[in-house]
């Protein structure tokens, strides 16, 4: 698939700078950034769903909340 994405001159300048700083051409840099983005969790709502559910049910202790938050943060890393 080939995409055409309109960029402002400032965005293009920053993109070229970041690619050069990473030692990559622009295409490789953008492909790597896209791959990173696509491998990340779908959204915060999905990651934090167990925490929201525990609050709705009202049966979460402080220690359990800490555990749920740590698990959610680990999934984001």
Contact map, one row per residue, 1 for C-alpha under 8 A:
11100000000000000000000000000000000000000000000000000000000000000000000000000
11110000000000000000000000000000000000000000000000000000000000000000000000000
11111000000000000000000000000000000000000000000000000000000000000000000000000
01111100000000000000000000000000000000000000000000000000000000000000000000000
00111110000000000000000000000000000000000000000000000000000000000000000000000
00011111000000000000000000000000000000000000000000000000000000000000000000000
00001111111100000000000000000000000000000000000000000000000000000000000000000
00000111111100000000000000000000000000000000000000000000000000000000000000000
00000011111110000000000000000000000000000000000000000000000000000000000000000
00000011111111000000000000000000000000000000000000000000000000000000000000000
00000011111111100000000000000000000000000000000000000000000000000000000000000
00000011111111110000000000000000000000000000000000000000000000000000000000000
00000000111111111000000000000000000000000000000000000000000000000000000000000
00000000011111111100000000000000000000000000000000000000000000000000000000000
00000000001111111110000001000000000000000000000000000000000000000000000000000
00000000000111111111000011000000000000000000000000000000000000000000000000000
00000000000011111111100000000000000000000000000000000000000000000000000000000
00000000000001111111110000000000000000000000000000000000000000000000000000000
00000000000000111111111111001000000000000000000000000000000000000000000000000
00000000000000011111111111000000000000000000000000000000000000000000000000000
00000000000000001111111100000000000000000000000000000000000000000000000000000
00000000000000000111111100001000000000000000000000000000000000000000000000000
00000000000000000011111110000000000000000000000000000000000000000000000000000
00000000000000000011111111111000000000000000000000000000000000000000000000000
00000000000000010011001111111000000000000000000000000000000000000000000000000
00000000000000110011000111111100000000000000000000000000000000000000000000000
00000000000000000000000111111110000000000000000000000000000000000000000000000
00000000000000000000000111111111000000000000000000000000000000000000000000000
00000000000000000010010111111111100000000000000000000000000000000000000000000
00000000000000000000000001111111110000000000000000000000000000000000000000000
00000000000000000000000000111111111000000000000000000000000000000000000000000
00000000000000000000000000011111111100000000000000000000000000000000000000000
00000000000000000000000000001111111110000000000000000000000000000000000000000
00000000000000000000000000000111111111000000000000000000000000000000000000000
00000000000000000000000000000011111111100000000000000000000000000000000000000
00000000000000000000000000000001111111110000000000000000000000000000000000000
00000000000000000000000000000000111111110000000000000000000000000000000000000
00000000000000000000000000000000011111111000000000000000000000000000000000000
00000000000000000000000000000000001111111000000000000000000000000000000000000
00000000000000000000000000000000000111111100000000000000000000000000000000010
00000000000000000000000000000000000001111111011000000000000000000000000000110
00000000000000000000000000000000000000011111011000000000000000000000000000000
00000000000000000000000000000000000000001111111000000000000000000000000000000
00000000000000000000000000000000000000001111111100000000000000000000000000000
00000000000000000000000000000000000000000011111110000000000000000000000000000
00000000000000000000000000000000000000001111111110000000000000000000000000000
00000000000000000000000000000000000000001111111111000000000000000000000100110
00000000000000000000000000000000000000000001111111110000000000000000100100000
00000000000000000000000000000000000000000000111111111000000000000000000000000
00000000000000000000000000000000000000000000001111111100000000000001000000000
00000000000000000000000000000000000000000000000111111110000000001001100000000
00000000000000000000000000000000000000000000000111111111000000000000000000000
00000000000000000000000000000000000000000000000011111111100000000000000000000
00000000000000000000000000000000000000000000000001111111111100000000000000000
00000000000000000000000000000000000000000000000000111111111100000000000000000
00000000000000000000000000000000000000000000000000011111110000000000000000000
00000000000000000000000000000000000000000000000000001111111100000000000000000
00000000000000000000000000000000000000000000000000000111111100000000000000000
00000000000000000000000000000000000000000000000000000110111110000000000000000
00000000000000000000000000000000000000000000000000000110111111011000000000000
00000000000000000000000000000000000000000000000000000000001111111000000000000
00000000000000000000000000000000000000000000000000000000000111111100000000000
00000000000000000000000000000000000000000000000000000000000011111110000000000
00000000000000000000000000000000000000000000000000000000000111111111000000000
00000000000000000000000000000000000000000000000000100000000111111111100000000
00000000000000000000000000000000000000000000000000000000000001111111110000000
00000000000000000000000000000000000000000000000000000000000000111111111000000
00000000000000000000000000000000000000000000000001100000000000011111111100000
00000000000000000000000000000000000000000000000100100000000000001111111110000
00000000000000000000000000000000000000000000000000000000000000000111111111000
00000000000000000000000000000000000000000000000000000000000000000011111111100
00000000000000000000000000000000000000000000001100000000000000000001111111110
00000000000000000000000000000000000000000000000000000000000000000000111111111
00000000000000000000000000000000000000000000000000000000000000000000011111111
00000000000000000000000000000000000000001000001000000000000000000000001111111
00000000000000000000000000000000000000011000001000000000000000000000000111111
00000000000000000000000000000000000000000000000000000000000000000000000011111
